[in-house]
Amino acid sequence: MSLTQLPTALLALIQSPLTHAKTQLTHLLLDIIATGPVPRHIAFEMDGNRRYARKQGREGREGHSNGFHTLLRVLELCLRLRIHCVTVYAFAIENFNRPKDEVDALMKLAQERLVEIAEKGDILDKYGVRLNVLGNRDLLPPSVQAAIEKAEAMTQHNSSAILNVCAPYASQHEITTAVESVIREAIDEGDLDGSKITEHTITSHLSTSLAGSPPLDVFVRTSGVKRLSGFMAWQCNEQTQIHMIDTYWPDFGVLDFVPILLEYQRKMWAEGRSHVSSGADEDAEERGCIVCGDRDGVEGDCLKVKDGKGRE
């Protein structure tokens, strides 16, 4: 080893145990947090990939690639906390209005990552995660649609947790589709007075509900933009805790996430409510209906959690 290589080698020797110690401390912190109330369903609006890339003097594609790796890291944090459902905003319908070369690059990246998930899927297999891609798939290239179908098929029997990837998605489209479905069913049943078009029936026909997702507990948007921008507009309600943080998505990490979790726990304890993540079945009855949150359970279109891991 030359003298010029020595500083790099020494730095690597120092960094290795430090990295291990940091990982162990992170796991310990998450395990402590998991003993208290944790969200059942958290949504991330993964914003700031392009601005992150520009800040680093890189191309936009690199920002999106870094954003994907952040998704994997954050997903594992959520799964370690036993958060049952994670929903992410990957691509908006209006993003098709961006320059063609950027859209093409994003579609290629999406196809590559979906193939990677289907062929490797280490995190999804390790934690038993079922993947759902929600949105208007008809707008996607056939190659991406095929990759989605393959990735979903590979995880369809997983039942411990849910990952919803919204792409291409818009709340307006989701709500419109849900209302159309409710009206169509009412007509088929001969109910023409509109009595079946209710908040409950529309909620039960949303793509997130059909995917088995619980009510939304926490909404996080990165990059400092303070609006929903067409993501989860119906699902956000008076019980949803909304956080708009300044960090760009590729930079989002434990130090950004922990304060959000602690604030959730503080509010839950203050309100006398507790969704403690036990990883077992004892809180299944407390969860009640995963569509509307009714603790007594609701018959009909609602999906009722049977054992905390799947549908009844």
C-alpha positions in Angstrom: 0.0 0.0 0.0 1.4 3.4 -1.0 1.5 6.4 1.3 -1.1 8.1 -0.8 -3.5 5.2 -0.2 -3.0 5.2 3.6 -5.4 8.0 4.6 -8.2 6.4 2.5 -7.6 3.0 4.1 -7.5 4.5 7.6 -10.7 6.4 7.0 -12.4 3.2 5.8 -11.3 1.4 9.0 -12.7 4.2 11.1 -15.9 4.6 9.2 -16.8 0.9 9.2 -17.4 0.5 13.0 -19.0 4.0 13.1 -21.4 3.0 10.4 -22.2 -0.2 12.2 -22.7 1.7 15.5 -25.0 4.2 13.8 -27.1 1.3 12.4 -27.4 -0.4 15.7 -28.4 2.9 17.5 -31.0 3.5 14.8 -32.5 0.1 15.2 -32.5 0.5 19.0 -34.3 3.9 18.7 -36.9 2.5 16.3 -37.5 -0.5 18.6 -38.1 1.9 21.5 -40.5 4.0 19.4 -42.3 0.9 18.3 -43.3 0.1 21.9 -45.6 3.1 21.8 -48.4 4.2 19.4 -47.3 4.1 15.7 -49.3 5.0 12.6 -51.2 2.2 10.9 -51.0 4.1 7.5 -48.5 6.7 6.5 -48.2 8.5 3.1 -45.2 10.2 1.7 -45.3 12.8 -1.1 -41.7 12.2 -2.3 -40.9 15.7 -3.5 -37.7 17.5 -4.3 -35.8 14.9 -6.4 -35.0 17.3 -9.3 -34.1 20.2 -7.0 -31.8 17.9 -5.0 -30.1 16.9 -8.3 -29.7 20.5 -9.4 -28.2 21.4 -6.0 -25.7 18.6 -6.4 -24.9 19.7 -10.0 -26.3 16.4 -11.4 -29.0 15.4 -13.9 -32.6 15.0 -12.9 -32.5 11.2 -13.5 -29.9 10.9 -10.8 -32.1 12.7 -8.3 -35.0 10.3 -9.1 -32.6 7.3 -8.7 -31.4 8.6 -5.4 -35.1 9.1 -4.4 -35.8 5.4 -5.1 -33.0 4.4 -2.8 -34.4 6.7 -0.1 -37.8 5.0 -0.6 -36.2 1.7 0.2 -34.5 3.0 3.3 -37.7 4.7 4.6 -39.8 1.7 3.8 -37.5 -0.5 5.9 -37.7 2.0 8.7 -41.5 1.9 8.6 -41.6 -1.9 8.4 -39.2 -2.2 11.4 -41.7 0.0 13.3 -44.5 -2.4 12.1 -46.4 0.3 10.3 -48.9 -1.7 8.4 -49.3 0.4 5.3 -47.1 2.8 3.4 -48.4 4.8 0.4 -46.0 6.9 -1.8 -46.7 9.4 -4.6 -44.3 8.3 -7.3 -45.7 10.0 -10.4 -48.6 12.4 -11.0 -50.8 12.3 -14.0 -49.9 15.9 -14.7 -46.2 14.9 -14.8 -46.9 13.7 -18.4 -46.8 17.4 -19.3 -43.1 17.5 -18.5 -40.5 17.4 -21.4 -40.7 14.1 -23.3 -37.1 13.2 -22.6 -37.7 13.6 -18.8 -40.9 11.5 -18.9 -39.2 8.8 -21.0 -36.3 8.7 -18.5 -38.8 8.4 -15.6 -40.7 5.6 -17.4 -37.4 3.7 -18.0 -36.4 4.1 -14.4 -39.8 2.9 -13.2 -39.6 -0.2 -15.4 -36.0 -0.9 -14.2 -37.0 -0.6 -10.5 -40.1 -2.6 -10.9 -38.1 -5.4 -12.6 -35.6 -5.1 -9.7 -38.4 -5.5 -7.2 -39.9 -8.5 -9.0 -36.5 -10.3 -9.4 -35.0 -9.4 -6.0 -37.6 -7.9 -3.7 -35.4 -8.5 -0.7 -37.2 -6.0 1.6 -40.7 -7.0 0.4 -40.0 -10.7 0.9 -38.3 -10.1 4.3 -41.2 -8.3 5.7 -44.0 -9.9 3.8 -45.1 -6.8 1.9 -47.7 -6.8 -0.8 -47.1 -4.2 -3.6 -50.0 -2.3 -5.2 -49.5 0.2 -8.0 -52.5 2.6 -7.9 -53.5 5.1 -10.6 -54.5 5.2 -14.2 -52.3 2.5 -15.7 -53.8 3.0 -19.2 -51.5 6.1 -19.5 -48.4 4.1 -19.0 -46.3 2.4 -21.7 -47.1 -1.3 -22.2 -43.6 -2.3 -21.0 -44.2 -0.5 -17.7 -47.6 -2.0 -17.3 -46.1 -5.5 -17.8 -43.5 -4.8 -15.2 -46.2 -3.6 -12.8 -48.2 -6.8 -13.3 -45.1 -9.0 -12.7 -44.1 -7.1 -9.6 -47.6 -7.3 -8.1 -47.9 -11.0 -8.9 -44.6 -11.7 -7.1 -46.0 -10.2 -3.9 -49.7 -10.9 -4.1 -49.6 -13.6 -1.4 -47.7 -11.4 1.1 -50.0 -10.2 3.8 -48.0 -8.7 6.7 -47.8 -5.2 5.3 -48.8 -3.1 2.3 -46.8 -0.7 -0.1 -49.0 1.4 -2.3 -47.1 3.1 -5.1 -49.3 5.8 -6.7 -48.4 6.2 -10.4 -49.7 7.8 -12.5 -52.1 9.2 -9.9 -54.3 12.2 -9.1 -56.9 12.5 -6.4 -59.4 13.9 -8.8 -59.1 10.8 -11.0 -59.3 8.4 -8.0 -62.4 10.2 -6.5 -64.1 10.4 -9.9 -63.5 6.7 -10.5 -64.8 5.8 -7.1 -68.0 7.8 -7.6 -68.6 6.3 -11.0 -68.2 2.8 -9.5 -70.8 3.6 -6.8 -73.3 5.0 -9.3 -72.8 2.0 -11.6 -73.4 -0.4 -8.8 -76.5 1.5 -7.6 -78.0 1.4 -11.1 -77.3 -2.3 -11.4 -79.2 -2.8 -8.1 -82.1 -0.6 -9.3 -81.3 2.1 -6.7 -82.0 5.3 -8.6 -82.7 7.7 -5.8 -79.0 8.2 -5.0 -79.2 6.9 -1.4 -76.2 4.7 -1.9 -73.9 7.6 -2.9 -72.5 8.4 0.5 -69.2 9.4 2.0 -68.8 5.8 3.3 -69.5 4.1 -0.1 -67.2 6.5 -2.0 -64.5 5.9 0.6 -64.8 2.1 0.3 -64.4 2.4 -3.5 -61.2 4.4 -3.5 -58.2 2.6 -4.8 -56.4 2.7 -1.4 -59.4 1.1 0.2 -59.7 -1.5 -2.4 -56.0 -2.3 -1.8 -56.9 -3.0 1.9 -55.3 0.2 3.3 -56.4 1.5 6.8 -57.4 5.1 7.2 -54.6 7.6 6.7 -52.9 8.5 10.0 -49.9 10.6 8.9 -49.2 12.5 5.7 -45.6 13.7 4.9 -44.5 16.0 2.1 -40.9 16.8 1.6 -39.1 19.7 -0.1 -40.9 22.6 1.7 -43.9 22.9 -0.6 -47.0 23.3 1.6 -49.9 21.8 -0.4 -51.3 18.3 -1.1 -50.9 18.7 -4.9 -53.6 16.2 -5.8 -52.3 13.4 -3.5 -54.6 11.6 -1.0 -57.0 14.6 -0.9 -60.0 12.4 0.1 -58.0 10.3 2.6 -56.7 13.3 4.5 -59.2 14.0 7.3 -59.5 15.6 10.7 -57.6 12.6 12.2 -54.7 12.8 9.7 -51.5 14.5 11.0 -50.0 16.5 8.1 -46.3 17.4 8.1 -44.7 19.6 5.4 -40.9 19.5 5.9 -38.1 21.4 4.1 -35.9 18.4 3.4 -35.6 17.2 -0.2 -36.8 13.6 -0.5 -33.4 12.0 -1.3 -32.0 13.6 2.0 -35.0 12.4 4.1 -33.8 10.1 6.9 -34.1 9.0 10.5 -33.5 12.5 11.9 -36.4 13.8 9.8 -38.7 10.9 10.6 -38.3 10.5 14.3 -39.8 13.9 15.2 -42.8 13.1 13.1 -43.3 9.8 14.9 -42.8 11.4 18.3 -45.4 14.1 17.5 -47.8 11.4 16.5 -47.3 9.6 19.8 -47.6 12.8 21.8 -51.0 13.6 20.1 -52.2 10.0 20.5 -51.4 10.0 24.2 -52.9 13.4 24.6 -56.1 12.3 23.0 -56.2 9.0 25.0 -55.9 6.9 21.9 -53.3 4.2 21.3 -52.4 2.2 18.2 -49.5 0.2 19.7 -47.6 -1.8 17.2 -47.4 -5.3 18.8 -46.8 -7.2 15.6 -49.5 -9.6 16.8 -53.2 -10.0 16.9 -54.3 -8.5 20.2 -55.1 -5.0 18.7 -57.1 -6.3 15.8 -60.4 -5.6 17.4 -59.2 -2.2 18.5 -58.4 -1.4 14.8 -62.0 -2.2 13.7 -62.8 -1.4 10.1 -59.8 -0.5 8.1 -61.7 1.6 5.6 -63.7 3.9 8.0 -62.0 3.2 11.3 -65.3 2.2 13.0 -64.2 0.4 16.2 -67.5 -1.7 16.2 -66.9 -2.9 12.7 -69.2 -2.0 9.8 -71.0 -4.5 7.6 -71.3 -4.1 3.8 -68.6 -2.6 1.7 -66.1 -2.1 4.5 -63.1 -4.3 4.8 -62.7 -5.7 8.4 -59.2 -6.6 9.7 -59.3 -10.2 10.8 -55.9 -10.7 12.3 -53.9 -7.5 11.6 -52.4 -9.1 8.5 -55.1 -9.4 5.9 -58.8 -9.2 5.0 -61.5 -11.1 6.7 
